[in-house]
């Protein structure tokens, strides 16, 4: 047996005279504490929610066309009415609103939650419009009042060839 004399006396509690870690109750409790702490830390992490995406090449069902009003170029000018093509993608359970503004084509996809939230927000907006109770455009108060709809947006620029 070798006696360890280079370590301070407080470290000698954890080592036996052969230099190995002693099988003491303190080490058992320390191991259990570290394992419990790591399990608690792992349980606080939630699984990441899958993002809502749609493949343009997946099968779709054409629903029809509607008309929608958009601001003018760079929000300058009057409001203009455009045709919006509506398609349903059953694989992703998404509705696509396809429209073209100037040289850009937009594909805006709504999931089920967005489709259910939109009519509720539209009714609130119509009531506020009838009572002349609208807030300024794009403010945080407006977003809180009417809610927010998560969607998936794809845009394409059109190429002009002369």
CORGIBEL-V461610 format. One record per pair of residues at least 4 apart in sequence whose C-alpha atoms are under 7 Angstrom apart, sorted by the first residue. I is the first residue (numbers start at 1). J is the second residue. Records with the same first field share a line. If there is no record, write none. Layout:
BEGIN
I->J / J
END
This chain:
BEGIN
1->17 / 18
2->17 / 18
3->17
4->17
7->11 / 12
8->12
11->15
14->21 / 22
15->19 / 20 / 21 / 22
16->20 / 21 / 22
23->27
24->28
25->29
26->30
27->31
28->32
29->33
30->34
31->35
32->36
33->37
34->38
35->39
36->40
37->41
38->42
39->43
40->44
52->152
53->152
54->92
59->89
60->87 / 88 / 89 / 90
61->87 / 88 / 89
62->86 / 87 / 88
63->86 / 87 / 88
64->85 / 86
65->83 / 84 / 85 / 86
66->83 / 84 / 85
67->81 / 82 / 83 / 84
68->81 / 82 / 83 / 84
69->79 / 80 / 81 / 82
70->79 / 80 / 81
71->75 / 78 / 79 / 80
72->76 / 77 / 78 / 79 / 80
83->99
84->97 / 98 / 99
85->97 / 98 / 99
86->95 / 96 / 97 / 98
87->95 / 96 / 97
88->94 / 95 / 96
89->93 / 94 / 95
90->94
93->111 / 112
94->109 / 110 / 111 / 112
95->109 / 110 / 111
96->107 / 108 / 109 / 110
97->107 / 108 / 109
98->106 / 107 / 108
99->105 / 106 / 107
100->104 / 105 / 106
101->105
103->157 / 158
104->155 / 156 / 157 / 158
105->155 / 156 / 157
106->154 / 155 / 156
107->153 / 154 / 155
108->151 / 152 / 153 / 154
109->151 / 152 / 153
110->114 / 115 / 151 / 152
111->115 / 151
112->116
113->117
114->118 / 149 / 150
117->121
118->122
119->123
120->124
121->125 / 146 / 147
122->126
123->127
124->128 / 146
125->129
126->130
127->131
128->132 / 133 / 134
129->133 / 134
135->142
138->142
139->143
140->144
141->145
142->146
143->147 / 148
END
